[in-house]
């Protein structure tokens, strides 16, 4: 029987899709085989803590299987408002919270609710590649600002780029660099955006994974950022809940309402039982977060020592997240470097995926066992030695 469904139709994707395809730096690597050591994935290798899993099971057993309120379950929104209030030192109400489909759902709702076609959006370079894709989807114009050699922000360049910009998007701690921006940097950013009247999205997905001796400074703590900033957070990294797809936005009520309009149109409300699992994570699992942090600290030390021992690599010591972002001297592109290293049995990510300033770098994740990291470092050293 002839199927009309399989006939080729004269289809062209929407311009929003074509803009992403023309500009996206995101790389889809081949599937990793059993023989391959992967240090490419930005995902905790820990199992979700059992109490969180049990909370979801209990919610399902209790019949919490229906649509959730569009902005999130009331107990979770209230608990998140309480947490954000404690971080910021300012009273935050539940209507200044939006529960989202992971950090990605939050970033999408935030960017698409702010950016108009033609708006200039400043992003650090290198940075997480999703930001540029979403800006391009919205029809905005990305303005990447190269970081300094130490991978921290170039404040003078940021101040110049921010003039007339609608939005600044950043992550802290940084993916891919592992840089943690200091209180002084965050205060300077506040002064810049206040002067230029620029809105801000602060993605702090890795804020529980900081390894410096100074306390982490959240955007929530900076007075100059208040009233203009959407704070984007996720349960994925801190609680090893990547597959659960739950995060949240916090910010001024008008900005949250706009983001909610986008999120509700695209995603609708988040799975009800997952929200009760997230509530348990928030209220009962601080010890699990600290236990995972301690293991990451050991893995980080192992990877830093190993990378510093490899000729031809230069590492700015990462201060947070679970990434190292070394530069290399070999005269090949980072995409070519990834291909070469795959032939030695190790998968990493090309620095150019995160912006032009990421070229001649590779990103390695230490969200892997010590055994995997150690073997990966051996293969990395062999791969780089083949180029010298």
C-alpha positions in Angstrom: 0.0 0.0 0.0 1.4 3.4 -1.0 1.9 5.8 1.9 1.5 9.5 1.2 3.1 10.1 4.6 6.5 9.2 3.3 6.4 11.4 0.2 8.8 14.3 0.3 7.1 17.6 0.8 8.4 21.0 0.1 9.3 21.8 3.7 11.5 24.5 5.0 12.0 24.9 8.8 11.0 28.1 10.5 13.5 30.9 10.4 14.1 30.5 14.1 15.3 27.0 13.5 17.5 28.1 10.5 19.1 30.8 12.6 20.1 28.3 15.2 21.4 25.9 12.5 23.5 28.7 10.9 25.1 29.9 14.1 25.1 27.1 16.7 28.4 25.9 18.1 26.9 23.0 19.9 28.6 19.7 19.0 26.8 16.3 18.9 29.6 13.7 19.5 29.3 10.1 18.3 28.0 7.7 20.9 30.7 6.6 23.4 31.5 2.9 23.1 32.4 0.7 26.0 36.1 1.0 25.1 36.0 4.8 25.2 36.9 6.8 28.3 34.4 9.7 28.4 35.4 12.9 30.2 33.0 14.8 27.9 29.7 14.7 29.8 28.5 17.5 32.1 26.4 15.2 34.3 27.0 13.9 37.8 27.8 10.2 37.8 26.2 9.7 41.2 22.8 8.1 41.7 20.0 10.4 42.9 19.9 10.2 46.7 17.4 7.5 47.8 15.2 9.9 49.9 14.5 11.9 46.7 13.4 8.8 44.8 11.2 7.6 47.7 9.5 11.1 47.9 8.6 10.8 44.2 7.3 7.2 44.7 5.3 8.4 47.8 3.8 11.3 45.8 2.7 8.9 43.0 1.2 6.4 45.6 -0.7 9.3 47.2 -2.4 10.1 43.8 -0.3 13.2 42.9 -0.6 12.3 39.3 -2.6 15.2 37.9 -1.7 18.6 36.4 0.3 20.9 38.7 -0.4 24.7 39.0 1.4 26.4 36.1 4.0 28.1 38.2 4.6 25.2 40.5 3.3 23.4 43.5 2.6 25.8 46.4 4.8 24.0 49.0 7.8 23.9 46.6 7.4 27.5 45.6 7.2 28.6 49.2 10.3 26.6 50.1 12.2 28.1 47.2 11.0 31.6 48.1 12.3 31.0 51.6 15.7 29.8 50.3 16.1 32.7 47.9 15.1 35.1 50.7 17.8 33.7 52.9 20.4 34.0 50.1 19.5 37.5 49.1 18.6 39.0 52.5 15.4 40.4 51.0 11.9 39.0 51.4 10.9 37.0 48.3 7.4 35.8 47.8 6.1 32.7 46.0 4.9 34.9 43.0 8.6 35.7 42.4 9.3 32.0 41.7 8.7 29.9 38.6 9.3 26.1 38.7 10.7 25.1 35.3 11.6 22.0 33.2 15.2 21.9 34.4 17.7 24.7 34.0 17.2 24.5 30.2 13.5 25.2 30.6 14.2 28.1 32.8 16.9 29.6 30.5 14.6 29.2 27.5 11.7 30.9 29.3 13.9 33.7 30.6 15.7 34.5 27.3 12.6 34.2 25.1 10.6 36.4 27.4 13.2 39.2 27.3 14.8 39.3 23.9 13.2 41.0 20.9 14.5 40.6 17.3 17.5 42.9 16.9 18.2 43.2 20.6 21.9 43.0 21.6 22.7 40.3 24.2 26.1 40.2 25.8 27.7 36.9 26.7 31.1 36.0 28.0 33.4 34.1 25.7 33.8 31.2 26.3 30.5 30.2 28.0 27.7 27.6 27.9 26.7 27.3 24.2 22.9 27.1 24.9 22.7 30.9 25.6 23.7 31.9 22.1 21.2 29.3 20.5 18.3 30.8 22.5 19.3 34.4 21.7 19.4 33.4 18.0 16.1 31.6 18.3 14.6 34.9 19.6 16.2 36.9 16.8 18.6 38.7 19.1 22.2 39.6 18.3 24.9 37.8 20.4 27.8 40.0 21.4 30.5 37.7 22.8 33.1 39.4 25.0 36.4 37.4 25.2 37.6 36.7 28.8 41.1 37.6 30.0 43.9 35.0 29.7 43.1 33.8 33.3 39.5 33.2 32.0 38.0 35.8 34.3 35.9 38.7 32.8 37.5 41.6 31.1 35.6 44.3 33.0 36.5 47.2 30.7 35.4 45.2 27.6 32.2 44.2 29.3 31.4 47.8 30.2 31.9 48.9 26.7 29.8 46.0 25.2 27.0 46.6 27.7 26.2 50.0 26.3 22.8 49.7 24.6 22.6 46.0 25.4 19.2 44.5 26.4 20.6 41.6 28.3 23.7 40.0 29.8 23.7 36.2 30.4 26.4 34.4 32.4 27.0 31.3 34.5 28.8 31.3 37.8 30.6 29.0 38.5 31.4 28.9 34.8 30.8 26.1 32.3 33.2 25.4 30.6 36.1 27.1 32.5 35.4 26.3 36.1 36.0 29.9 37.0 34.2 31.3 40.1 33.6 35.0 39.9 34.6 36.9 43.1 32.4 39.2 45.1 34.5 42.1 43.7 33.7 41.0 40.1 30.0 40.6 40.9 29.8 44.0 42.4 31.6 45.5 39.4 29.1 43.7 37.2 26.3 45.3 39.2 27.7 48.7 38.7 28.1 48.2 34.9 24.6 46.9 34.2 23.0 49.5 36.5 24.8 52.3 34.5 23.9 50.7 31.1 20.3 49.7 32.2 20.9 46.1 31.1 18.9 43.2 32.3 20.7 40.1 33.6 20.2 36.3 33.7 22.4 34.6 36.3 22.7 30.9 35.7 24.1 29.4 39.0 23.6 25.7 38.2 26.9 24.8 39.8 26.8 27.1 42.9 27.0 24.1 45.3 30.2 23.0 43.6 32.8 25.6 44.7 36.3 24.7 45.8 37.8 28.0 46.8 38.5 29.1 50.4 36.2 32.1 49.9 32.4 31.8 50.2 30.5 31.8 46.9 28.9 35.2 46.0 25.5 34.7 44.3 24.0 37.4 42.1 21.2 37.3 44.6 23.5 39.0 47.1 24.4 42.0 45.0 22.1 45.0 45.6 22.8 46.6 42.2 21.6 43.5 40.4 18.2 43.5 42.2 15.1 44.4 40.2 16.8 43.5 36.8 18.0 39.9 37.3 16.4 36.5 36.7 18.2 33.9 38.8 18.2 30.5 37.1 18.8 27.4 39.2 18.4 23.6 38.7 18.3 20.5 40.9 20.4 18.6 38.3 23.9 19.2 39.4 23.7 19.6 43.2 21.4 16.7 43.8 22.3 14.4 40.8 18.8 14.9 39.3 19.7 15.5 35.7 17.0 13.1 34.4 14.3 14.5 36.6 14.1 17.8 34.6 13.4 20.3 37.3 14.7 23.8 38.0 13.4 27.2 38.9 13.7 31.0 38.2 13.5 33.7 40.8 13.3 37.4 40.1 11.0 40.5 40.0 7.4 39.6 39.7 6.9 41.2 36.2 9.9 39.3 34.8 8.7 36.0 36.4 5.2 36.6 34.9 6.7 37.1 31.4 8.9 34.0 31.7 5.9 32.0 33.0 3.9 33.0 29.9 6.6 31.5 27.7 7.2 28.4 29.9 3.4 27.7 30.1 3.0 28.0 26.4 5.9 25.7 25.5 6.2 23.3 28.5 3.1 23.7 30.7 3.5 22.8 34.3 6.3 20.5 35.6 5.5 16.8 36.6 3.8 16.9 40.0 5.6 14.0 41.7 9.0 15.4 40.6 8.2 18.6 42.4 7.6 16.8 45.7 10.9 14.9 45.1 12.6 18.3 44.6 11.0 19.6 47.9 12.5 16.7 49.7 15.9 17.4 48.1 15.7 21.0 49.2 14.6 20.2 52.8 16.4 16.9 53.7 19.4 16.3 51.4 22.1 18.9 52.4 24.2 16.0 53.7 24.1 14.3 50.3 25.2 17.5 48.6 28.1 17.8 51.0 29.1 14.2 50.5 29.2 14.5 46.7 31.1 17.8 47.1 33.8 16.0 49.0 34.2 13.3 46.3 34.3 16.0 43.6 37.1 17.7 45.5 39.2 14.6 45.4 38.5 14.0 41.7 39.3 17.7 41.0 42.7 17.3 42.7 43.5 14.2 40.8 42.6 15.8 37.4 44.5 19.0 38.1 47.6 17.1 39.1 47.4 14.9 36.1 46.8 17.8 33.6 49.7 19.8 35.1 51.9 16.7 34.5 51.2 16.6 30.7 53.6 18.5 28.4 51.9 21.0 26.1 49.0 21.8 28.3 48.4 25.0 30.4 45.6 24.9 33.0 44.0 27.9 34.8 43.1 26.1 38.0 39.3 25.6 38.1 37.6 26.9 41.2 34.1 25.5 40.7 31.7 23.3 38.7 33.3 20.0 37.7 35.3 21.0 34.6 38.9 21.7 33.6 39.5 23.8 30.6 43.2 23.5 29.6 44.7 25.2 26.6 47.1 23.3 24.4 50.0 24.3 22.1 49.5 21.9 19.2 48.6 23.6 15.9 45.2 21.9 15.4 41.7 23.1 15.9 39.9 22.0 19.0 37.4 20.0 16.9 40.4 18.2 15.2 41.9 17.7 18.6 38.8 16.0 19.8 38.9 13.6 16.8 42.6 12.8 17.5 41.9 12.1 21.1 39.0 9.9 20.3 41.4 7.7 18.2 43.3 7.2 21.5 40.1 6.2 23.3 39.2 9.4 25.2 36.2 11.7 24.6 36.4 15.4 25.6 34.7 18.5 24.3 36.2 21.1 21.9 36.8 24.5 23.4 35.4 26.2 20.3 32.0 24.8 21.2 31.9 27.4 23.9 32.9 30.4 21.8 35.7 31.6 19.5 37.8 32.4 22.6 37.6 28.7 23.6 39.6 27.7 20.5 42.9 25.8 21.4 41.2 24.5 24.6 39.5 21.3 25.5 36.9 20.8 28.2 37.2 17.7 30.5 34.7 16.8 33.2 35.7 15.2 36.5 32.1 14.0 37.1 33.6 10.5 36.7 35.2 7.9 38.9 38.9 8.2 39.9 39.7 5.1 37.9 38.1 6.7 34.7 39.9 10.0 35.3 43.2 8.3 35.8 42.9 6.2 32.7 41.6 9.2 30.7 44.7 11.2 31.7 47.0 8.4 30.5 45.2 8.4 27.1 45.2 12.2 26.9 48.9 12.3 27.5 49.4 9.7 24.7 47.2 11.6 22.3 49.0 14.9 22.9 52.4 13.2 22.7 51.5 11.9 19.2 51.3 15.5 18.0 54.7 16.7 19.3 
